[in-house]
Amino acid sequence: MKLMHISDLHIGKKLFETSMLEDQRYILNRILDLLDDERPDAVLIAGDVYDRANPTADAMELLDEFLSALALRGVCTMIISGNHDSAERLAFGGRLLDSRGIYLSPVYDGTITKIPLKDQYGTVW
């Protein structure tokens, strides 16, 4: 099983009032290039997807572009929120995205949802 792990994207971050969105777009596109080369079975995005709990519309649009590109590639993608994210906001649309192989972790309520991954050796939960 081959997994690609990324985290701490901090989409929407500003440094000294200067937006980093174009730099972040560049890096997300390089991640897609790496994904195309490596062909992992799944992508894990572990927290701090956004830089703040209430992301800007531009930050949300960039994440939408990235997730759409992942879905078009057919790669299973699992995302959990971090301390910079709002779990409720990040999970928005999660049930709809499940059908495209993009799994957004909902606010933790004590239950764990198993997601099956398949490779040449079989299914892993």
Salt bridges, closest charged atoms under 4 A:
ASP8 OD1 - HIS10 NE2 3.60
GLU22 OE2 - ARG25 NH1 2.57
ASP33 OD2 - ARG30 NH2 2.89
ASP36 OD1 - ARG73 NE 2.70
GLU38 OE1 - LYS2 NZ 2.97
ASP48 OD2 - HIS10 NE2 3.67
ASP51 OD1 - HIS10 ND1 2.77
ASP51 OD1 - HIS84 ND1 4.00
GLU65 OE1 - ARG25 NE 3.21
